[in-house]
Amino acid sequence: MQRARPQVDFLLLAIVLLLLLFGISFIYTASAMRAERDYGDSAFFLKRQLMNAAIALTVMFIAMRIDYHFYFRHATVGYGLAVILLVAVLLAPPSWIVRGSRRWIMLGGMQFQPSELAKYAMILYLSENLSSKKFDIKDFRNGLLPQLILIGIVGALIAVEPDLGSAALVVAVGVAMLLLANARWSHLALIGSAALAAVIPFMLRTAYQRERLTNYVASVFGDAQPQWQVKQSLISLGTGGIFGVGLGQSRQRLLFLPDPHTDFILAIIGEELGLIGTIAVVLLFAGFVIRGFQIAGRAPDRVGQLLAAGITVCIGAYAFVNAGVVMNLLPTTGVPMPLVSYGGSALLLNLFGVGVLLNIAGQAKRATVRPVSNFRNGQRFSRGY
């Protein structure tokens, strides 16, 4: 029997490849000065990112061909492994501490960020649970509470690294999935109020988090200058104007803007390509989110819908929060821009997620049954399979 050719969602694939191309191009221009100073090779970070991209794209195309139901056989193990790695980071030796945070496992010349694995392990586990008849999401004790505990464990372990920005986003992704699974707003509002009452004192007790928050509020009301990196980011965007200063002509990359190839790469894009370039990146992510929800609405079953929606929300939320920080619309969080910022583990896991999303899209195209629900008119997931 002849094997069916895989159905590829070329629109989603094109959006992802364009974002990846933006990233690779501007990682070089943003990092060249620092790479020359620290490593004697202006293309040091570019070479590493090209290798990261080659590996991650291979993973994406493999994931695209694997039936997404396969991952649910190992969802419990994957979640458990992610939690173990998050705990291992907290017990890490002092040599693993970077800028006061324990976020990476460092073995030899390799670095891995467990929080990147944890968010996708959580999405998989939640998708399986929320699509199962074992859990009634409207029942607080026996349905919603177990899912909130799963989300809370991951969020808490990331928060104490400390990485409150990533922790907040991971929790937000989990809550979004609960809402899409028809959890009661009243339950989530009650839990959310209690969580805020616990988190805010924790933030105010941590010196650098308190400084970030108070400085941001003061800068919004014009009572203080933004933090140094945000100030340099705004200078970069302002210098770029509408059409930009030209490729490779950024001045802020000359060691003025900290981390220009990671958290603030959008500022370099905005400086060299202007407002047009910034809008192009934002529109690409908007297109990704729209297409991701379209795929979720057409998925063959409920578990596919929840998984596709979770991946879409995850990548979209990280992208728009990063853009908000770069433009001083949100407090500084240290969250990179998916598919664009420099990084190995983040790129690997995000492209794995894209590969799973592409597989769901392909199965939706081959499916002969009518999808159980969609996102038209804001409709949420309503039935099992």
N, C-alpha and C positions, 0 to 999 in steps of 0.2 A: 504493500500500500504506500503510495507516494505521500511523503510528509508535507503538510501544509506550510506554505511560505509564511514567515512571520509578518504580521500586519504592523507597519511602523507609522506612528503619528509624526509625520514629517514637520508639522507646525511646531509642536513641542520640542522636537529634536533641534530644529533650526534656532529657536529661541535660546535653548541651553548652549548650543555651540557658539552663538554670537556673544553671549555673556562670558563664556570661557575665553573667547578671542579678545574681548575687552580686557579681561583680567591679565592674560599673558602679556599683551602689548604694554599695558600700563604698569605692570609689576616691574618691567625692565626700566622704564623711564623713571619710575618713582624710587627705585632701590639702587640705581647705578652709583650714585655718589657714596652712599653708605657702604655698598659692597666694595667699592674701590678703596675706601678708607680702612675697612675692617679686614678685608680678605685679599686685597690687591687684584681683584677681578671684578670689573663693573657688571659682568653678566652672571655673577655668582648665584643670585637669587633667581634669575631667569632660568638658568640651567636646571636648578633644583625644581622649579615649578613645572618646567617642561617634562621632567621625569615624573613628577607627581601627577601631571595631567595624563601622561601616557598610561600610567598604572590605573588611574581612576576611570579613564574612558574605557579601558579594557574591562574593568569591573562592571561599568554601566552596561556595556553591550552583552556581557554574560548574564547579568541580572535581567536584562530585557528579554532573554530567551528562556528564563526559568519561570515556570508557573508560580505566580505569587502565593498560591495556597501552600506551597512547599515550606515557606518560612514559618507558617503557623505551627508546624510540627515541632519547631525548636524555639517557639516564642518564650516559653517559660525559662529554658536554659539561657537564652540570649539575655533576658532581663536579669536573671541571677548573675550572669557573668559581668554584665555592665555594673551592677551594684558592687560586686567584689572589686572591680577595678577602681571604682570611685572611692571605696574604702582604702584600697592600696595606695592611692594618691595621697590621702590624708596621713598615712603612716610612712610616707616617703622620706628618704634621707634629705638632709639640708641642701645637698647639691641639686636637688630637683626643684628647689624653690626659685621662682622667677618673679622679681618685683613684689616679693612678699606673699605670693600666691602659690599654692600647690595644685597645678592644673594639668601637668604633663607627666607621663611616664617616660623617663629618659634611659635608654639602654644603648650604650655606645654612642654612635652618631644619630641614632633614631629617636624621634619624639612622637608620642601619641597622646591625644587628648581624650580621656575616657568619656567626658561629657558629650562628645560628638556621637559616640556609640550609644550612650545611654538614652539620648532623646529618640533615636530610631528604634531601639529595643523597647522603649516605653510605648511608642506609637503602634508597633506590631502587637504587643501584649494587650493594649487597650482595644485595638481593633478586634482581636479574637474574643475578648471578654464581652465587649459591647454588642457583638453580633450573636452571642450565645444566648440560648433560652435559659441558661442557668442563672442569669442575672436579670432582674427587673430593675432597670435604671430609675424608675419612678419610686421604687422602694428604697428609702434612705439607708436603712441599716443593712439590708441584705444585697442591695444592688449598687447604690451610689458610693457608699462608704468604702467598700473594698477597692474601688477604682481610685478614689481620692487618696487612699493610703499608698497605692502604687505610685501615683503622681508625686505625693508628698515626700516619699523616700528619696526619689531621684532629685527633686528640687532641693531638699534639705542638704543632701550630700554635696551638691554643686555649690550651694550657698555658703557652706562653711569652708570652701577652699581658700579664700572666699572669691566667689564669682556671682554676685547678686544679679547682674544683668542677664547672664545665661540662665540662671535659676528661674528668674521671673518669666523669661520667654518659654522655657520648658514647661513650666506650670501653665502658662497661658495656652500653649498648644494642647496640653491635656484637657484643660477646661473647654476649649473650643470643640474638641472631639466629644466631650460629654454633652455639650449643647446640641451638636449635630445628631447625637443619639437620642435626643428628646429627654434629657434630664430636666428636672423641674428648676425653673429659674429661682424659685423661693429657696430651695435647698442650697443652690450654689451661692446665692446672695448672702445667706446666713454664714456659710463656711468662709466665703470671701471676706466678710466683715471681721470674723474672728482671726483669719490669717493676717489681715492688715494690722490688726491690733497687736499681733505678736511680732510682725516683721518690722514695723516702723521703729519701735524702741531698739531693736537689734541694729538697724541701720544707723540710728542716731548715736548708738554706743560705740560703733566702729568709726575711728577718727577719719579715715580717708573717704568713707562713704558719706559721713556727715558733711565733710568739706565739699564733696562733689554736689550733694543735694542743695546745700545752702548757697553755694556759689552759683549754681544754675538758676535758682529762684531769684537771687539778687541780680544776675545778668539779664534775666527776662524783664525785670522791672527797671532796668537801667541804673541800678545802684552799684554795680560792680562790673568789671571786665570779665568776659568768659574765661574759662581755664585756658592755659597756654595753648594746648593742642587744638582746642576748639577755635580760639582766636586766630591761630595760624590757618586753620581750615577755612574760616570765613574770609580771611585775606586772600586765600587761594581762589576761592569761588568768585570773590569780587574782582580780582585781577583778570580772571578769564572772561568776564563780561558775557556777551551773547555768543560770540564766535570763537573765543579762546585765543591764547597767545601762540598756538601752534604746537605740533607734536615735538616733544623733547625740549620745549622751551620753558618749562615750569621753573620758577624761582624758588618756590616753597620746598621743592624736593632737595634743595641744596642745604640739607640738614637744619632747616628752620622748622618744618613740620615733623613731629615725632611719628614714627610708624607709618610713613606715607604709603608703603606697599601692603599694609595689613588693614588696620581699622579705618584709616582715612584715605584709602585709595580713591574714593569718589571725589575727594577734594582735588586731587591731581587731575582726574578726568575732567572735572569742571573747569580747572584752570587752563588746560591745554585745548580742550574742545568747546569750552564755554557752556552757556546755559543749554545749548542744543545738545551737547554731549551728555550733560547731566540728565536732561529730560529723556534722552534716548535710552539710558540705562534704566531709569525709573519705569518707562513705558514697557521695556522688555520684561521687567519683573511683573508689572501689571498684567501683561499678556500671559506670562507663565501662570499666574494665579487664576486668571479667567479660564485658561485652557485646562489647568489642573482640576478645577471644579466641574468643568464640562465632562472631563474624563470620569470623575467621581460619580456624576449624575448618570452616566451611561454604563457604569460597571455592571458586570453580570450578576453580582450578589451583594448582599449587605456588607460582608466583611471587606470586599473589594472597594466599596464606596467609602467606608470609614478609613481604610488604609490610604486610599488616594487622597482623600480630604486631609488626613493628618500630615502626609508628606507635603502637600501643597501649602497648608497653613504654616508648617515649620519653615520651609524655605522662604516663603513670602514674608512672614513675620520678621525673621532675621534681617532680610534685605531692607525692609522699610524702617525698622528700628535703627539700623546702621545709617541709612540716609538721614533720618531724623536727628541723630547725634551729629553728623557732619554739618548739618545746617543749623545746629543749635536749637532745634525744635524739641529735643529730648535731652535729659541728663546724660553725661558720658557713661557708657556701659562697658566698653571694651569688646563689643560684639562685632565680629568681622562680617563683610558682605559675602554671602554665599556665591560660589562659582567665580568670584571676581578677585577677592582678597587672596594674598599669599598664604599658603598653608597646605599641609599634606593630609592630615587626618580629616579635617573639615571637608576638603575637596573630595576625598575618597568616599566618605559616608554620604555626602550630598549627591554625588553622581550615582552611588548605589541606589539612593532613594529615587532619583530620576529614572534609573533603569527599571525599578519596580513599577513606577508610574507608567512607563512606556509599555511594560508587559500588560498592565491592567487595560491600557488603551487598546492594545492589540487584541486582547481577549474580548473586549467590548465590541470591536469591529466584527469579530468572527461569530459573536453570540447570535443565536437565532431567537432567543427569548427576549421579551420586552423588559427593559430595566425596571426594577421595583420602585424607584423613585428618582426624582431629579431636583435640580436647584432652581427651577423656574419659579418665579414669583416668590423667591425666598423660602421655598418648601424645604424642610429638613428631612432626614431619614426617618422613615415611619414604620417599616415592616422588616421582618426577618426574611430568611430565605429557606 
